[in-house]
Amino acid sequence: MRAIDLSSVTWRKSSYSNSDGGECLEVADDLPVVPVRDSKAPHLTPLLFGAGAWAAFVQGLRME
């Protein structure tokens, strides 16, 4: 698999994140994969999910 350069992507916080800087996930859009990182540790390597797997995960959260 080819390496994906994430150095210039724009990260956005999850819509479920609170505004006081609590525990948050950040994702980046418009890539062939969905990178996800911890906003408290942005220097760590993000997790990469296929678009279908991420969509299924988000849909599962909406059902609860």
N, CA, C and O atoms as CSV, one atom per row, in Angstrom:
chain,resi,resn,atom,element,x,y,z
A,1,MET,N,N,0.836,-1.168,0.000
A,1,MET,CA,C,0.000,0.000,0.000
A,1,MET,C,C,0.890,1.243,0.000
A,1,MET,O,O,1.901,1.298,0.701
A,2,ARG,N,N,0.514,2.196,-0.763
A,2,ARG,CA,C,1.246,3.449,-0.891
A,2,ARG,C,C,1.058,4.315,0.348
A,2,ARG,O,O,-0.024,4.329,0.933
A,3,ALA,N,N,2.079,5.023,0.746
A,3,ALA,CA,C,1.999,5.925,1.898
A,3,ALA,C,C,1.125,7.128,1.548
A,3,ALA,O,O,1.140,7.610,0.415
A,4,ILE,N,N,0.373,7.602,2.522
A,4,ILE,CA,C,-0.488,8.763,2.323
A,4,ILE,C,C,0.081,9.919,3.133
A,4,ILE,O,O,0.299,9.798,4.339
A,5,ASP,N,N,0.316,11.026,2.469
A,5,ASP,CA,C,0.864,12.205,3.122
A,5,ASP,C,C,-0.268,12.969,3.815
A,5,ASP,O,O,-1.160,13.504,3.156
A,6,LEU,N,N,-0.223,13.015,5.140
A,6,LEU,CA,C,-1.255,13.702,5.915
A,6,LEU,C,C,-0.758,15.030,6.475
A,6,LEU,O,O,-1.439,15.649,7.294
A,7,SER,N,N,0.417,15.472,6.045
A,7,SER,CA,C,1.018,16.677,6.622
A,7,SER,C,C,0.251,17.951,6.314
A,7,SER,O,O,0.372,18.927,7.055
A,8,SER,N,N,-0.528,17.972,5.252
A,8,SER,CA,C,-1.220,19.209,4.898
A,8,SER,C,C,-2.753,19.076,4.930
A,8,SER,O,O,-3.457,19.953,4.431
A,9,VAL,N,N,-3.259,18.004,5.501
A,9,VAL,CA,C,-4.716,17.846,5.543
A,9,VAL,C,C,-5.322,18.760,6.603
A,9,VAL,O,O,-4.649,19.181,7.543
A,10,THR,N,N,-6.590,19.053,6.432
A,10,THR,CA,C,-7.330,19.842,7.407
A,10,THR,C,C,-8.111,18.880,8.284
A,10,THR,O,O,-8.950,18.124,7.793
A,11,TRP,N,N,-7.841,18.907,9.566
A,11,TRP,CA,C,-8.516,18.036,10.516
A,11,TRP,C,C,-9.747,18.746,11.058
A,11,TRP,O,O,-9.734,19.963,11.245
A,12,ARG,N,N,-10.799,17.999,11.308
A,12,ARG,CA,C,-11.994,18.573,11.937
A,12,ARG,C,C,-12.405,17.680,13.093
A,12,ARG,O,O,-12.257,16.459,13.038
A,13,LYS,N,N,-12.923,18.304,14.138
A,13,LYS,CA,C,-13.348,17.544,15.307
A,13,LYS,C,C,-14.691,16.886,15.048
A,13,LYS,O,O,-15.514,17.391,14.284
A,14,SER,N,N,-14.890,15.778,15.684
A,14,SER,CA,C,-16.155,15.073,15.608
A,14,SER,C,C,-17.288,15.978,16.072
A,14,SER,O,O,-17.104,16.795,16.973
A,15,SER,N,N,-18.444,15.835,15.465
A,15,SER,CA,C,-19.609,16.628,15.879
A,15,SER,C,C,-20.075,16.231,17.278
A,15,SER,O,O,-20.869,16.945,17.890
A,16,TYR,N,N,-19.594,15.109,17.783
A,16,TYR,CA,C,-19.940,14.664,19.135
A,16,TYR,C,C,-18.998,15.231,20.193
A,16,TYR,O,O,-19.211,15.019,21.387
A,17,SER,N,N,-17.964,15.944,19.770
A,17,SER,CA,C,-16.996,16.505,20.715
A,17,SER,C,C,-17.624,17.672,21.466
A,17,SER,O,O,-18.489,18.379,20.949
A,18,ASN,N,N,-17.168,17.849,22.691
A,18,ASN,CA,C,-17.677,18.991,23.441
A,18,ASN,C,C,-16.768,20.194,23.216
A,18,ASN,O,O,-15.656,20.046,22.708
A,19,SER,N,N,-17.230,21.372,23.588
A,19,SER,CA,C,-16.502,22.598,23.295
A,19,SER,C,C,-15.451,22.957,24.337
A,19,SER,O,O,-14.709,23.920,24.140
A,20,ASP,N,N,-15.363,22.222,25.431
A,20,ASP,CA,C,-14.406,22.590,26.473
A,20,ASP,C,C,-13.079,21.844,26.369
A,20,ASP,O,O,-12.316,21.800,27.334
A,21,GLY,N,N,-12.800,21.260,25.213
A,21,GLY,CA,C,-11.512,20.609,25.011
A,21,GLY,C,C,-11.424,19.221,25.597
A,21,GLY,O,O,-10.329,18.739,25.887
A,22,GLY,N,N,-12.551,18.573,25.776
A,22,GLY,CA,C,-12.565,17.218,26.315
A,22,GLY,C,C,-12.009,16.215,25.329
A,22,GLY,O,O,-11.320,16.580,24.376
A,23,GLU,N,N,-12.306,14.969,25.559
A,23,GLU,CA,C,-11.797,13.890,24.713
A,23,GLU,C,C,-12.452,13.969,23.344
A,23,GLU,O,O,-13.674,13.870,23.225
A,24,CYS,N,N,-11.638,14.147,22.311
A,24,CYS,CA,C,-12.168,14.370,20.973
A,24,CYS,C,C,-11.449,13.521,19.926
A,24,CYS,O,O,-10.263,13.214,20.042
A,25,LEU,N,N,-12.202,13.163,18.920
A,25,LEU,CA,C,-11.631,12.559,17.729
A,25,LEU,C,C,-11.614,13.609,16.638
A,25,LEU,O,O,-12.495,14.466,16.564
A,26,GLU,N,N,-10.600,13.532,15.795
A,26,GLU,CA,C,-10.532,14.395,14.625
A,26,GLU,C,C,-10.418,13.507,13.394
A,26,GLU,O,O,-9.771,12.460,13.428
A,27,VAL,N,N,-11.052,13.935,12.311
A,27,VAL,CA,C,-10.988,13.213,11.044
A,27,VAL,C,C,-10.597,14.192,9.949
A,27,VAL,O,O,-10.743,15.405,10.099
A,28,ALA,N,N,-10.102,13.653,8.857
A,28,ALA,CA,C,-9.780,14.461,7.681
A,28,ALA,C,C,-10.607,13.927,6.516
A,28,ALA,O,O,-10.817,12.721,6.387
A,29,ASP,N,N,-11.069,14.837,5.680
A,29,ASP,CA,C,-11.944,14.476,4.560
A,29,ASP,C,C,-11.207,14.492,3.224
A,29,ASP,O,O,-10.062,14.932,3.126
A,30,ASP,N,N,-11.896,14.002,2.212
A,30,ASP,CA,C,-11.438,14.060,0.817
A,30,ASP,C,C,-10.138,13.311,0.558
A,30,ASP,O,O,-9.269,13.783,-0.175
A,31,LEU,N,N,-10.019,12.140,1.169
A,31,LEU,CA,C,-8.872,11.269,0.941
A,31,LEU,C,C,-9.389,9.883,0.556
A,31,LEU,O,O,-10.568,9.597,0.764
A,32,PRO,N,N,-8.546,9.021,0.004
A,32,PRO,CA,C,-9.001,7.669,-0.342
A,32,PRO,C,C,-9.269,6.791,0.885
A,32,PRO,O,O,-9.871,5.724,0.768
A,33,VAL,N,N,-8.826,7.237,2.047
A,33,VAL,CA,C,-9.096,6.574,3.325
A,33,VAL,C,C,-9.584,7.640,4.296
A,33,VAL,O,O,-9.526,8.832,3.994
A,34,VAL,N,N,-10.063,7.216,5.462
A,34,VAL,CA,C,-10.497,8.164,6.488
A,34,VAL,C,C,-9.513,8.087,7.645
A,34,VAL,O,O,-9.546,7.136,8.425
A,35,PRO,N,N,-8.627,9.092,7.765
A,35,PRO,CA,C,-7.708,9.108,8.898
A,35,PRO,C,C,-8.412,9.664,10.135
A,35,PRO,O,O,-9.168,10.632,10.050
A,36,VAL,N,N,-8.154,9.044,11.276
A,36,VAL,CA,C,-8.769,9.445,12.545
A,36,VAL,C,C,-7.653,9.558,13.573
A,36,VAL,O,O,-6.800,8.676,13.681
A,37,ARG,N,N,-7.669,10.661,14.332
A,37,ARG,CA,C,-6.643,10.836,15.362
A,37,ARG,C,C,-7.259,11.385,16.646
A,37,ARG,O,O,-8.378,11.898,16.650
A,38,ASP,N,N,-6.512,11.267,17.717
A,38,ASP,CA,C,-6.892,11.797,19.018
A,38,ASP,C,C,-6.451,13.254,19.064
A,38,ASP,O,O,-5.269,13.545,18.882
A,39,SER,N,N,-7.385,14.175,19.306
A,39,SER,CA,C,-7.036,15.594,19.303
A,39,SER,C,C,-6.059,15.959,20.417
A,39,SER,O,O,-5.368,16.973,20.319
A,40,LYS,N,N,-5.991,15.149,21.473
A,40,LYS,CA,C,-5.064,15.418,22.565
A,40,LYS,C,C,-3.650,14.942,22.247
A,40,LYS,O,O,-2.700,15.318,22.932
A,41,ALA,N,N,-3.507,14.124,21.220
A,41,ALA,CA,C,-2.188,13.584,20.847
A,41,ALA,C,C,-2.037,13.595,19.324
A,41,ALA,O,O,-1.867,12.540,18.714
A,42,PRO,N,N,-2.096,14.778,18.706
A,42,PRO,CA,C,-2.046,14.844,17.242
A,42,PRO,C,C,-0.714,14.395,16.645
A,42,PRO,O,O,-0.629,14.153,15.441
A,43,HIS,N,N,0.316,14.284,17.462
A,43,HIS,CA,C,1.626,13.853,16.984
A,43,HIS,C,C,1.699,12.337,16.766
A,43,HIS,O,O,2.606,11.852,16.089
A,44,LEU,N,N,0.754,11.596,17.331
A,44,LEU,CA,C,0.748,10.144,17.139
A,44,LEU,C,C,0.200,9.779,15.764
A,44,LEU,O,O,-0.542,10.556,15.163
A,45,THR,N,N,0.557,8.619,15.275
A,45,THR,CA,C,0.091,8.153,13.971
A,45,THR,C,C,-1.418,7.939,13.996
A,45,THR,O,O,-1.924,7.241,14.875
A,46,PRO,N,N,-2.148,8.530,13.044
A,46,PRO,CA,C,-3.604,8.333,13.025
A,46,PRO,C,C,-3.964,6.930,12.561
A,46,PRO,O,O,-3.179,6.260,11.891
A,47,LEU,N,N,-5.152,6.504,12.925
A,47,LEU,CA,C,-5.702,5.250,12.416
A,47,LEU,C,C,-6.300,5.532,11.045
A,47,LEU,O,O,-6.873,6.599,10.825
A,48,LEU,N,N,-6.173,4.591,10.129
A,48,LEU,CA,C,-6.728,4.752,8.791
A,48,LEU,C,C,-7.827,3.720,8.572
A,48,LEU,O,O,-7.624,2.528,8.802
A,49,PHE,N,N,-8.988,4.182,8.128
A,49,PHE,CA,C,-10.128,3.308,7.864
A,49,PHE,C,C,-10.532,3.446,6.406
A,49,PHE,O,O,-10.430,4.525,5.822
A,50,GLY,N,N,-10.989,2.348,5.825
A,50,GLY,CA,C,-11.594,2.423,4.512
A,50,GLY,C,C,-12.900,3.202,4.619
A,50,GLY,O,O,-13.540,3.205,5.671
A,51,ALA,N,N,-13.294,3.860,3.535
A,51,ALA,CA,C,-14.504,4.690,3.561
A,51,ALA,C,C,-15.740,3.876,3.943
A,51,ALA,O,O,-16.584,4.357,4.699
A,52,GLY,N,N,-15.856,2.659,3.433
A,52,GLY,CA,C,-17.016,1.814,3.757
A,52,GLY,C,C,-17.049,1.422,5.219
A,52,GLY,O,O,-18.111,1.427,5.841
A,53,ALA,N,N,-15.898,1.083,5.774
A,53,ALA,CA,C,-15.829,0.705,7.183
A,53,ALA,C,C,-16.169,1.891,8.074
A,53,ALA,O,O,-16.875,1.735,9.071
A,54,TRP,N,N,-15.673,3.080,7.724
A,54,TRP,CA,C,-15.964,4.270,8.521
A,54,TRP,C,C,-17.457,4.619,8.450
A,54,TRP,O,O,-18.066,4.966,9.462
A,55,ALA,N,N,-18.038,4.524,7.256
A,55,ALA,CA,C,-19.461,4.814,7.097
A,55,ALA,C,C,-20.309,3.847,7.929
A,55,ALA,O,O,-21.293,4.260,8.544
A,56,ALA,N,N,-19.937,2.574,7.950
A,56,ALA,CA,C,-20.668,1.592,8.750
A,56,ALA,C,C,-20.539,1.898,10.243
A,56,ALA,O,O,-21.506,1.757,10.990
A,57,PHE,N,N,-19.364,2.310,10.673
A,57,PHE,CA,C,-19.135,2.676,12.070
A,57,PHE,C,C,-20.022,3.864,12.465
A,57,PHE,O,O,-20.701,3.824,13.491
A,58,VAL,N,N,-20.011,4.903,11.655
A,58,VAL,CA,C,-20.811,6.110,11.936
A,58,VAL,C,C,-22.295,5.758,11.936
A,58,VAL,O,O,-23.038,6.218,12.803
A,59,GLN,N,N,-22.729,4.961,10.988
A,59,GLN,CA,C,-24.134,4.549,10.941
A,59,GLN,C,C,-24.515,3.775,12.191
A,59,GLN,O,O,-25.615,3.949,12.718
A,60,GLY,N,N,-23.629,2.932,12.665
A,60,GLY,CA,C,-23.883,2.188,13.899
A,60,GLY,C,C,-24.049,3.110,15.096
A,60,GLY,O,O,-24.874,2.843,15.970
A,61,LEU,N,N,-23.283,4.185,15.150
A,61,LEU,CA,C,-23.414,5.155,16.230
A,61,LEU,C,C,-24.747,5.882,16.167
A,61,LEU,O,O,-25.343,6.186,17.200
A,62,ARG,N,N,-25.209,6.158,14.973
A,62,ARG,CA,C,-26.480,6.867,14.806
A,62,ARG,C,C,-27.671,6.038,15.232
A,62,ARG,O,O,-28.711,6.584,15.600
A,63,MET,N,N,-27.531,4.736,15.187
A,63,MET,CA,C,-28.644,3.839,15.548
A,63,MET,C,C,-28.851,3.765,17.037
A,63,MET,O,O,-29.917,3.349,17.490
A,64,GLU,N,N,-27.863,4.157,17.811
A,64,GLU,CA,C,-27.981,4.043,19.269
A,64,GLU,C,C,-28.696,5.211,19.875
A,64,GLU,O,O,-28.874,5.261,21.092
